[in-house]
């Protein structure tokens, strides 16, 4: 499936879109980690939870759980939330 990578993570992938495999978002992140070491820690914390500054979308809809089932035709988009004042 296609995975859209946010600018802050391009140092890992070097491209804005990569292919990944997995039946869940958790498996997709493990596949990305295998190919781009260190990327998973930037989006998932030590307890395996999604980091609060990251947003995940599957086919344009925000998801909040790593166990979300995925199909090979899905598009996953990672977005880094902005904050400030």
MMTF fields as JSON, N, C-alpha, C and O atoms, coordinates in Angstrom:
{
  "mmtfVersion": "1.0.0",
  "mmtfProducer": "UNKNOWN",
  "numBonds": 339,
  "numAtoms": 340,
  "numGroups": 85,
  "numChains": 1,
  "numModels": 1,
  "chainsPerModel": [1],
  "groupsPerChain": [85],
  "chainIdList": ["A"],
  "bondAtomList": [4, 2, 8, 6, 12, 10, 16, 14, 20, 18, 24, 22, 28, 26, 32, 30, 36, 34, 40, 38, 44, 42, 48, 46, 52, 50, 56, 54, 60, 58, 64, 62, 68, 66, 72, 70, 76, 74, 80, 78, 84, 82, 88, 86, 92, 90, 96, 94, 100, 98, 104, 102, 108, 106, 112, 110, 116, 114, 120, 118, 124, 122, 128, 126, 132, 130, 136, 134, 140, 138, 144, 142, 148, 146, 152, 150, 156, 154, 160, 158, 164, 162, 168, 166, 172, 170, 176, 174, 180, 178, 184, 182, 188, 186, 192, 190, 196, 194, 200, 198, 204, 202, 208, 206, 212, 210, 216, 214, 220, 218, 224, 222, 228, 226, 232, 230, 236, 234, 240, 238, 244, 242, 248, 246, 252, 250, 256, 254, 260, 258, 264, 262, 268, 266, 272, 270, 276, 274, 280, 278, 284, 282, 288, 286, 292, 290, 296, 294, 300, 298, 304, 302, 308, 306, 312, 310, 316, 314, 320, 318, 324, 322, 328, 326, 332, 330, 336, 334],
  "bondOrderList": [1, 1, 1, 1, 1, 1, 1, 1, 1, 1, 1, 1, 1, 1, 1, 1, 1, 1, 1, 1, 1, 1, 1, 1, 1, 1, 1, 1, 1, 1, 1, 1, 1, 1, 1, 1, 1, 1, 1, 1, 1, 1, 1, 1, 1, 1, 1, 1, 1, 1, 1, 1, 1, 1, 1, 1, 1, 1, 1, 1, 1, 1, 1, 1, 1, 1, 1, 1, 1, 1, 1, 1, 1, 1, 1, 1, 1, 1, 1, 1, 1, 1, 1, 1],
  "groupList": [{"groupName": "UNK", "atomNameList": ["N", "CA", "C", "O"], "elementList": ["N", "C", "C", "O"], "formalChargeList": [0, 0, 0, 0], "bondAtomList": [1, 0, 2, 1, 3, 2], "bondOrderList": [1, 1, 2], "singleLetterCode": "X", "chemCompType": "L-PEPTIDE LINKING"}],
  "groupTypeList": [0, 0, 0, 0, 0, 0, 0, 0, 0, 0, 0, 0, 0, 0, 0, 0, 0, 0, 0, 0, 0, 0, 0, 0, 0, 0, 0, 0, 0, 0, 0, 0, 0, 0, 0, 0, 0, 0, 0, 0, 0, 0, 0, 0, 0, 0, 0, 0, 0, 0, 0, 0, 0, 0, 0, 0, 0, 0, 0, 0, 0, 0, 0, 0, 0, 0, 0, 0, 0, 0, 0, 0, 0, 0, 0, 0, 0, 0, 0, 0, 0, 0, 0, 0, 0],
  "groupIdList": [1, 2, 3, 4, 5, 6, 7, 8, 9, 10, 11, 12, 13, 14, 15, 16, 17, 18, 19, 20, 21, 22, 23, 24, 25, 26, 27, 28, 29, 30, 31, 32, 33, 34, 35, 36, 37, 38, 39, 40, 41, 42, 43, 44, 45, 46, 47, 48, 49, 50, 51, 52, 53, 54, 55, 56, 57, 58, 59, 60, 61, 62, 63, 64, 65, 66, 67, 68, 69, 70, 71, 72, 73, 74, 75, 76, 77, 78, 79, 80, 81, 82, 83, 84, 85],
  "secStructList": [7, 3, 3, 3, 7, 7, 4, 4, 4, 2, 2, 2, 2, 1, 1, 1, 3, 3, 3, 7, 7, 7, 1, 5, 2, 2, 2, 2, 2, 2, 2, 2, 2, 2, 2, 1, 6, 6, 2, 2, 2, 2, 2, 5, 7, 6, 6, 1, 7, 5, 7, 6, 6, 3, 3, 3, 3, 3, 6, 6, 3, 3, 3, 7, 7, 6, 6, 7, 5, 7, 7, 6, 6, 7, 3, 3, 3, 3, 3, 3, 7, 7, 7, 7, 7],
  "xCoordList": [0.835, 0.0, 0.881, 2.058, 0.3, 1.045, 0.996, -0.045, 2.142, 2.233, 2.844, 3.953, 2.097, 2.564, 3.368, 2.905, 4.562, 5.488, 5.547, 5.717, 5.41, 5.497, 6.943, 7.888, 7.096, 8.431, 9.399, 10.562, 8.973, 9.927, 10.512, 11.526, 9.894, 10.395, 11.117, 11.527, 11.274, 11.949, 13.421, 14.03, 13.998, 15.395, 15.551, 16.647, 14.467, 14.499, 14.259, 14.981, 13.243, 12.827, 13.408, 13.559, 13.733, 14.256, 13.208, 13.484, 12.02, 10.929, 9.617, 9.472, 8.66, 7.395, 6.394, 5.413, 6.623, 5.704, 6.497, 7.432, 6.112, 6.765, 5.693, 4.526, 6.091, 5.215, 5.5, 6.645, 4.449, 4.605, 3.553, 2.565, 3.793, 2.834, 2.439, 3.176, 1.267, 0.782, -0.727, -1.405, -1.244, -2.694, -3.302, -4.52, -2.429, -2.869, -1.883, -0.805, -2.254, -1.34, -0.073, 1.018, -0.195, 0.975, 1.941, 3.153, 1.416, 2.27, 2.915, 4.067, 2.184, 2.756, 3.923, 4.964, 3.756, 4.839, 6.046, 7.184, 5.816, 6.936, 7.656, 8.881, 6.894, 7.505, 8.333, 9.437, 7.807, 8.574, 9.843, 10.901, 9.742, 10.918, 11.983, 13.177, 11.55, 12.504, 13.284, 14.485, 12.613, 13.233, 13.886, 14.844, 13.355, 13.852, 14.065, 13.255, 15.153, 15.376, 15.278, 15.863, 14.517, 14.345, 13.039, 12.624, 12.387, 11.176, 10.027, 9.264, 9.892, 8.766, 8.793, 7.746, 9.977, 10.089, 9.64, 9.245, 9.699, 9.253, 7.729, 7.196, 7.019, 5.554, 4.86, 3.673, 5.58, 5.016, 5.939, 7.16, 5.354, 6.181, 6.641, 6.38, 7.327, 7.907, 6.861, 7.166, 5.631, 4.551, 3.743, 2.719, 4.192, 3.495, 2.254, 1.388, 2.158, 1.016, 1.411, 2.574, 0.423, 0.671, 1.101, 0.497, 2.134, 2.587, 1.529, 0.901, 1.327, 0.26, 0.444, -0.536, 1.662, 1.884, 1.766, 1.932, 1.481, 1.321, -0.156, -0.907, -0.547, -1.907, -1.801, -0.896, -2.733, -2.734, -4.068, -5.129, -4.0, -5.203, -5.122, -4.073, -6.249, -6.361, -7.457, -8.615, -7.065, -8.004, -8.702, -9.893, -7.954, -8.478, -9.221, -9.634, -9.409, -10.112, -9.131, -8.336, -9.202, -8.282, -8.562, -9.714, -7.48, -7.576, -6.781, -5.831, -7.187, -6.586, -5.99, -5.427, -6.107, -5.656, -4.687, -4.879, -3.652, -2.686, -3.264, -2.725, -4.348, -4.946, -5.922, -6.577, -6.025, -6.963, -6.617, -5.477, -7.592, -7.313, -7.117, -7.801, -6.182, -5.865, -5.938, -5.777, -6.184, -6.173, -4.992, -4.542, -4.481, -3.349, -3.637, -2.71, -4.906, -5.259, -5.395, -5.606, -5.28, -5.432, -4.262, -3.166, -4.528, -3.471, -3.386, -4.378, -2.208, -1.964, -1.191, -0.201, -1.644, -0.977, -0.577, -1.411, 0.705, 1.206, 1.339, 1.884, 0.84, 0.889, 1.42, 0.98, 2.372, 2.856, 2.06, 2.059, 1.374, 0.554, 1.452, 2.549, 0.973, 1.701, 1.077, -0.132, 1.913, 1.404, 2.211, 3.235, 1.749, 2.458, 1.476, 0.281, 2.006, 1.117, 1.494, 0.841],
  "yCoordList": [-1.175, 0.0, 1.24, 1.185, 2.344, 3.598, 4.254, 4.289, 4.769, 5.488, 6.859, 6.962, 7.899, 9.274, 9.663, 9.483, 10.189, 10.515, 12.029, 12.758, 12.528, 13.973, 14.471, 13.701, 15.735, 16.337, 16.047, 15.751, 16.118, 15.852, 14.436, 14.194, 13.502, 12.127, 11.782, 10.638, 12.755, 12.49, 12.151, 11.57, 12.503, 12.133, 10.609, 10.088, 9.904, 8.437, 7.831, 6.929, 8.334, 7.692, 8.338, 7.674, 9.622, 10.408, 10.693, 11.438, 10.121, 10.357, 10.537, 10.054, 11.243, 11.552, 10.411, 10.436, 9.415, 8.286, 6.996, 6.883, 6.021, 4.712, 3.627, 3.883, 2.44, 1.277, 0.514, 0.428, -0.033, -0.834, -1.932, -1.866, -2.945, -4.042, -4.211, -3.831, -4.787, -5.075, -5.157, -4.515, -5.955, -6.11, -5.107, -4.936, -4.433, -3.398, -2.241, -2.37, -1.116, 0.027, -0.353, 0.075, -1.142, -1.582, -2.367, -2.162, -3.255, -4.046, -3.169, -3.388, -2.19, -1.261, -0.501, -0.329, -0.048, 0.67, -0.234, 0.224, -1.505, -2.443, -2.658, -2.773, -2.713, -2.845, -1.609, -1.722, -0.433, 0.799, 0.808, 1.221, 0.356, 0.311, -0.635, -0.351, -1.742, -2.696, -2.051, -2.282, -1.258, -0.642, 0.701, 1.093, 1.411, 2.741, 2.801, 3.39, 2.193, 2.097, 3.444, 4.439, 3.446, 4.639, 5.379, 6.183, 5.126, 5.879, 5.563, 6.46, 4.318, 3.927, 4.669, 5.087, 4.837, 5.515, 6.972, 7.561, 7.545, 8.934, 9.044, 10.131, 7.941, 8.001, 7.194, 7.4, 6.273, 5.437, 5.535, 5.465, 5.698, 5.848, 4.496, 3.448, 4.541, 3.346, 2.328, 1.142, 2.779, 1.881, 1.398, 0.734, 1.724, 1.29, 2.097, 1.63, 3.307, 4.188, 5.223, 5.61, 5.653, 6.702, 7.97, 8.354, 8.613, 9.861, 10.943, 10.991, 11.816, 12.813, 13.827, 14.413, 14.043, 15.034, 14.426, 15.128, 13.134, 12.48, 12.195, 11.858, 12.336, 11.996, 10.953, 11.002, 10.016, 8.934, 8.926, 8.995, 8.842, 8.809, 7.595, 7.292, 6.91, 5.798, 6.187, 6.375, 6.3, 6.716, 8.022, 8.194, 8.937, 10.261, 10.374, 11.473, 9.273, 9.309, 9.075, 8.136, 9.948, 9.826, 8.554, 8.202, 7.869, 6.677, 6.913, 7.695, 6.223, 6.459, 5.207, 5.275, 4.076, 2.806, 2.108, 2.134, 1.486, 0.75, -0.549, -1.107, -1.031, -2.281, -2.135, -3.104, -0.947, -0.718, -1.66, -1.668, -2.459, -3.361, -2.583, -1.592, -3.047, -2.385, -3.375, -4.583, -2.831, -3.61, -3.147, -2.013, -3.976, -3.569, -2.34, -1.635, -2.078, -0.921, 0.372, 1.432, 0.309, 1.504, 2.465, 2.078, 3.733, 4.737, 5.252, 5.712, 5.172, 5.641, 6.951, 7.055, 7.937, 9.229, 9.529, 9.51, 9.807, 10.237, 11.756, 12.311, 12.414, 13.877, 14.259, 13.73, 15.183, 15.69, 16.93, 17.903, 16.895, 18.031, 19.206, 19.03, 20.38, 21.603, 22.222, 22.133, 22.846, 23.553, 24.829, 25.027, 25.647, 26.895, 27.989, 27.753, 29.166, 30.244, 31.533, 32.55],
  "zCoordList": [0.0, 0.0, 0.0, 0.357, -0.401, -0.419, 0.958, 1.613, 1.375, 2.642, 2.344, 1.82, 2.689, 2.521, 3.766, 4.892, 3.556, 4.637, 4.829, 3.851, 6.074, 6.307, 6.198, 6.368, 5.92, 5.742, 6.887, 6.617, 8.171, 9.253, 9.249, 9.903, 8.527, 8.503, 7.204, 7.008, 6.325, 5.049, 5.222, 4.323, 6.358, 6.596, 6.663, 6.459, 6.946, 6.983, 5.6, 5.176, 4.905, 3.657, 2.404, 1.379, 2.476, 1.343, 0.272, -0.668, 0.392, -0.56, 0.209, 1.332, -0.415, 0.241, 0.215, 0.958, -0.624, -0.706, -0.803, -1.596, 0.017, -0.012, -0.054, 0.242, -0.418, -0.389, 0.908, 1.353, 1.501, 2.716, 2.702, 1.971, 3.532, 3.642, 5.098, 6.007, 5.301, 6.636, 6.646, 5.844, 7.56, 7.68, 8.648, 8.695, 9.434, 10.369, 10.295, 9.713, 10.884, 10.932, 11.693, 11.317, 12.75, 13.515, 12.622, 12.69, 11.796, 10.902, 9.832, 9.457, 9.347, 8.361, 8.991, 8.357, 10.234, 10.904, 11.134, 11.037, 11.435, 11.588, 10.254, 10.219, 9.16, 7.837, 7.51, 6.978, 7.825, 7.597, 8.44, 7.966, 9.687, 10.568, 10.024, 10.112, 9.469, 8.894, 7.748, 7.606, 6.946, 5.775, 6.066, 5.399, 7.076, 7.426, 8.939, 9.654, 9.432, 10.878, 11.59, 11.162, 12.693, 13.508, 13.265, 14.1, 12.146, 11.814, 12.765, 13.125, 13.174, 14.033, 15.363, 15.857, 15.951, 17.237, 17.148, 18.154, 15.97, 15.789, 15.784, 16.004, 15.539, 15.464, 16.553, 16.807, 17.207, 18.268, 19.484, 19.346, 20.675, 21.876, 22.427, 21.836, 23.564, 24.165, 24.609, 24.733, 24.85, 25.246, 24.044, 24.21, 22.848, 21.648, 21.317, 20.576, 21.862, 21.588, 20.541, 20.428, 19.789, 18.806, 19.53, 20.531, 19.029, 19.651, 19.438, 18.381, 20.435, 20.341, 19.214, 18.754, 18.768, 17.701, 16.301, 15.303, 16.226, 14.929, 14.676, 15.591, 13.431, 13.01, 11.905, 11.072, 11.909, 10.933, 10.207, 10.828, 8.889, 8.069, 7.152, 6.584, 7.022, 6.088, 5.103, 5.476, 3.848, 2.8, 3.165, 2.904, 3.769, 4.094, 5.403, 5.772, 6.124, 7.402, 8.548, 8.52, 9.558, 10.677, 11.469, 11.722, 11.856, 12.698, 13.972, 13.997, 15.024, 16.333, 16.965, 18.057, 16.3, 16.85, 15.901, 14.686, 16.452, 15.633, 15.079, 14.123, 15.664, 15.223, 14.063, 13.68, 13.508, 12.399, 11.244, 10.78, 10.771, 9.65, 8.348, 8.092, 7.544, 6.276, 5.127, 5.306, 3.943, 2.702, 1.86, 2.024, 0.974, 0.13, -0.731, -1.128, -1.021, -1.851, -1.058, -1.648, 0.275, 1.108, 0.939, 0.533, 1.264, 1.308, 2.74, 3.304, 3.311, 4.663, 4.585, 3.861, 5.324, 5.368, 6.796, 7.701, 6.995, 8.301, 8.253, 7.299, 9.283, 9.349, 10.704, 11.724, 10.72, 11.996, 12.334, 11.58, 13.481, 13.918, 14.283, 14.812, 13.995, 14.333, 15.566, 15.781, 16.367, 17.532, 17.693, 17.039, 18.536, 18.768, 19.138, 19.314, 19.249, 19.652, 19.022, 19.259]
}
